[in-house]
């Protein structure tokens, strides 16, 4: 990769808009929703004061810095591929030089670590683990994204397991609370399964570039239709967990809410996934963003469920 080829971007764009595009809006939203709802689930809603709000702000900024580091590093290392698969991303589009991208993610990483350090050991450990996984995913010599199973598992561990359980334990350490086993299982197991589906589907729109650069993914290996079908089955199995907890907690109102909301969401997913045109690049991208909307929704549903259960 040669950074000199795009060292001097010729296009101009609002710096804030550029930063948001570089940080990938769907991951920024996911991180923000995650940090806010885990705060609520851990009891923060009932302990609103200056210290707890400060904790929330520090945690959010630390996690957003982590997110920027990971997605930014991936864009730097995937520059040539992104020119085919994602030409609208800032570096690939010539809006941001590789040198400036390195500066941005370096500052983001340092700020994320400093904020975690002054917040709690649990958050610091969480941030470090995810940074290591994110680096191993994108950066040689490991570059785990070259291997479909390793790529999917690394995404699921980082986005689905470590981030959720780590941030929840971080909040609990501050508030002196403890999430019920049901909530911890939902946070860990459910989001691990969901992140597996995200890992499967993220390469659906990238078939052309991945084939050109000989990047092996589940999509290049199995084809879009098979990957779509596998993802349906995995996500359906994942949704059976909260549906099962809803049935076990019947007829408590919070359990009914958990049950009905997840049945509704999995039906919506099946309806949308049945209609997606796998030969239409824009349709695939819209479907992938719909999956992220389901991801955001889950945090909101679980925070409502947890708050309702404690009333």
Beta strands, then each sheet from edge to edge (+ up, - down):
end
